[in-house]
Amino acid sequence: MAETVTAKVLRGARLLDKKYPGWEKKISLPELDLNSCEVCVLGQLYGIYETGLGQVFEDGDRSDGFKRYHYGFSDLGTKDRMRHLTQVWGRLILSRLAKLFNNGG
């Protein structure tokens, strides 16, 4: 069975939790678009997507397409699939921000 987009995004979020604690507070949801190297999750955190890949992966390997896909930073499909990926990241970020807000953080 194919892994869900949500599972990949959760994996990517856990990786960001280790590499960039509090990352979710740095994302501008109105701008979030995984079709763009500048306003995707990694682009917003590190300035551009490719730089972010080098920062989050310990080996600095930015060329490994599987890693990008495996951690929900990219999709191997169409713009519609990337739009869906953006929506899943957005929902995860909103959920985390709501928890922070409700816990007074």
Helices and strands as residue ranges (DSSP letters): H 5-19, G 23-26, H 41-46, H 49-56, H 65-70, H 79-102
